[in-house]
Amino acid sequence: MIRRRVLPLIAAAVLTVPALSGCILISTENPEPATPAATTPAPAATGKPSGLPNALPSAAPGRPGGAKPADGATIGDPCDLLTRIEVIALTGRQVSQIDKDGEDETAAARFCQWQLADGQLAVFLSHTTKTEFARQATTGTPVPGLGDDAFVQSGHLYVRTGTLLLDVYARGGEDAANLKVAKQVATKILPKLR
């Protein structure tokens, strides 16, 4: 008799828990939206995207960036530099979410982070000077052939083009594979920054 009373309760629990837990259907397709779909602002306490090391170039001491341009130049939204389709092609991974910084073009630094299946891609933009960048580059490994100057340090690819600093961080594979993705991303973005 106890079984007859318990079975309906178990059946009700099995049907109710998924409904209350907010289950959603996740599509395996990843079409290009007119505008980036899912966005989450960065945590207010640090202003950095979640899951990344202290990487915002202008905010972290010892990072090459943060110089104010003499000409009052502004920084556009890094999320506009790559489409969802381009990110998929460059990384070989589906994009599950796009995190914008929520700043406007007058901010000293900007970022965009693409959450990927098994990884992340983040692009940071800030201003720098040739002298400041060269000073910081001495602590990294030079990367020839990108922008005016480039180096890699702590998994970040730093590229200077004029007074703009591009910092690309790719995660999801081995270090060499991540650097290869970062170089491909920088190569795709650099012409759009001139």
PyMOL commands that set and color helices and strands:
alter all, ss='L'
color gray80, all
select helices_A, chain A and resi 2-20+78-80+84-91+130-137+175-193
alter helices_A, ss='H'
color red, helices_A
select strands_A, chain A and resi 95-100+109-116+119-127+141-142+149-153+156-161+164-171
alter strands_A, ss='S'
color yellow, strands_A
deselect
rebuild
show_as cartoon
